[in-house]
Amino acid sequence: MNETERQLLQPLALMVAQYLVHCIEDTELDSMAMSAGEIALTVLAGYGLVSLKGGHRIRGDWTDVGRQFLEDARKA
């Protein structure tokens, strides 16, 4: 990803971490059947930051790369 993509993805990742966490352990992300959440998870998955899960709505987990990206975004 280039610098512009990184700058756009950081706030998206932070918002996903704040609003789409399904479990206390911060292990599962759930779109809550909101189109914005579904799009956010799909975009992050396209960059390898989230791995998507099947089911009746879009859910996912942070990848190792995604967790590191999120940690860096929190420091920025």
N, C-alpha and C positions, 0 to 999 in steps of 0.2 A: 504494500500500500504506500502511496505517496503521502507527502506532508498534508496536502489539502484533505485527502481522505481521512487521515488520522485525526485531523482537527474536527471533522464532521462526525466521525465515529465515536470519539471520546464522550461527548455529551449524550449521544444515543445510548452508549453502553452504561453510563451513569444513571440515566433515566430508567433503563431496563432493570438495572440492579435495585433501584429504589422502588419501582412500582410493579414489577412482574415476578418478584420472588414468591415462590409458592410454599417453601418450607423454611423453617427457622434456621436450618443448617445452611441455607443459601445454596442448596444443591440443585433445585429444580426451578426453572423459569416457566411461567404459564401466561399465555397471551390474554387470559380471562375472556376469550372469545371477542376481544376488541380488535377491529381491523388495524388500528395503529400498533397494537401489541404484536399482532401477527406479522405485519410488515417489518417491524423493528427486529423481531427474532429472525425472520427470513434474510434480512440484509446482513445482520451480524453473522449468520450462518454462512452466507456467501463469502465472507472474509475469514472463515475458519475460527471465529471467536465463540460460536455456539454450535452445538450439535443438536439437530432437531429430533424429536420423538414423534412417533405416530399417535393416533388417537382421534377422538372426535373434535379436538381443537388443537391448535399449534402449541406445542410445549418444547422445551429444550433444556440443555445443561451447558454451563460454561465449559469450554475446552481448557486445557492447560494454557494454551496461548491466550485465550480469552480472559482467564483469571489474571495472567500477568498484565495484559492490556488494561484491564479494569484497575488493577493496583497502580499502574503508571498513571492512568487517568485521574485517579484520586489524589495523586501527588502533584499533578500539574496545576 
